[in-house]
Amino acid sequence: MFIKRLGFEELYDAVWTNVADKVVWGKRFCMRVAFDGNRFAILIDDELVMQRSLTDVYPDDPALQILRVGLAVNWEWGDDTGSVFTSFKARR
């Protein structure tokens, strides 16, 4: 996860986890993200793969206000070889 704060994306403060064989070429999976403005949880096929708080990275920052949601694909670490989104849902 790349955190954008104060108008700048903090590349070197990125939070990540290795999901090993949970995400592989040609295999469908469901990724679910829950976020309350500070704490987030990421699940792949209903298995928790990451759980953190933004205050773990920036202890003095206030919680974020969620105004919109969306999808992003990162090409920085290599070419996208055919990602397909078959569904997208947002709930309160």
Secondary structure, DSSP 4 states (H G I P E B T S, - for coil): -PPEETTEE-GGG------GGGS-TT----EEEEE-SSEEEEEETTEEEEEEEHHHH-TTPPPPP----------TTS--------------
